[in-house]
Amino acid sequence: MKSAIFFTLISLGITSHSLVNAQIPIRELQRNTGISIFGEVKDVVGNEFILDDGTGHIIVDAGPRWYHQINVTSGEKITVVGKYDDDDFDAYTIRKNNGEVIQIRQPDGPPPWAGGRGQGR
């Protein structure tokens, strides 16, 4: 059974918590922020991994390992909220099937590691 991909766009305007729901396969992602994708982790290299929803796959970037280390494993099914940009998906949060949420960064502004080592923490 193929996994569906779900995404949520954060509305611009009233509040960043105003949400619009829809579904879209990975192969049809466009440059947007606040998108939620669901799939199975295929390969993990550092804090980057390939997420596959059965319609396509994408590289998810969870920030540099020197800033923080994430713990996802191949075969795990997860939901990632973030933005599609530069042919990869920049993660804001990762939700595991066991309910654990990994906070990567806030959606607004530059990531906390933008200044390099020793910056943002």
N, C-alpha and C positions, 0 to 999 in steps of 0.2 A: 504494500500500500504506500502510495506516494504521500509525503508530508506536504501539507499546505503551508504557504507562507502568509503571515499576517503582518500588516503594517499599520501604523498609526501615525498620522501627521499631526504635529503640534501646530495648532492654529496660530496664525500671526494676528495680533490684535489684543483682544480683551485680556487673556491670561495664557501663560504657557501651559496651563493644565486643561484648556479647552481642547478636546480631542475629537477627531473624525476617524471612524473605523472603516477599513476596506481590506481587501485581500489582493495580493499581487505576487506572482512568482519571481524568484531571484533573477531570472533571465530578463525581466522587464523593469528592473530597478532603474530609477532615474535619480538625478542629483536632488535630494531632499534631505531635510534634517528631522529627527524625531521619528524615524521609521523603526518599526519592530519586525524582525525577521526570526523565523523559527526553522530549525533543521538539525541535522546530525553532524557532529564534528567528524571530519575525515582525517585530517593530518594536522599536527601541532608542531610548530617550530617557534620556540621562545614564547612570546606573547602574541603571536599571530597564528591563526588556524584557518582551515578551509571549512566552511559551513555549506552543507548540501541539503536542499529541500526536495529533491526529486525532480525539479524542473531545471535546475542549474546549481552552480556553486559559486562562492565568492570568498575572497580572502578577508578575514576580519582582523583588524589591527586594534589591540587592546593597550597600546602605549609601550614605552620601552621597559625592558626587564630591570634596568638599574633603578627605575622609579618605583615599580612594584611588580610582583610576580603573580600571575593568575594561575589557577589550577583547573584546566579543562583537559579532558582525555578523549582520545579517538573513540568513536562509538557513542559518546554522550549526546543526548538531545537537549538543546538549550534554546533560549530566546535571547536575542541581542537587540537592544535599543541603541540607535546611533544615527549616523548619516552616511550616505553613499557618496563618495568623493574620490576622484583620481583612480578609478578602477578597483577600489577596495572599499571596505565598510569600516568606518571609524566607530568603535564601540563607546557608548556612554555607560551602559549597564549590561550585565550578563545575568540572566536568571536560569539557574539549573533546575532540573526536574524535582529535586528534593526540596525546593523552595529557597535555597541559598541565593542571595543576590550579591554580585560583585560590582561595587561602584568603581567605575574607571575614571570618569570625569563629568563635569557639568556640561550641558549642551551649549551654554552661552560663553563666548570669549575663548581665548586661547587655552590649550590644555595646560595644567599646572607644571608640566615638565618642559614647556616651551623655551625657557631660558637655559636649558641644559642641566647637567648635574649640579646639585646644590641649590637649585632654584625651585620655588613653588611649594616646598614643604616646610 
